[in-house]
Amino acid sequence: MPFIQVNILRGRSPEKKERLIREVTDVVSDVLEAPVQSIRIMINEVEPEHWGIAGESVKKRNEVSK
């Protein structure tokens, strides 16, 4: 049973997350030749202040780039 975890920044629409689940499931099923019924997808949404790039949070990087 493949179990896939995806970490993304909070803020995507429910429709985008549904599409992500569907398309990741399809790719995993194709590549691993696994039935879609056995594939599990978990989306972990992370707050921008909890995600760091190059020593600073995404929240801070977004504030500076505005």
Secondary structure, DSSP 4 states (H G I P E B T S, - for coil): --EEEEEEETT--HHHHHHHHHHHHHHHHHHHT--GGG-EEEEEEE-GGG-EETTEEHHHHHHHH-
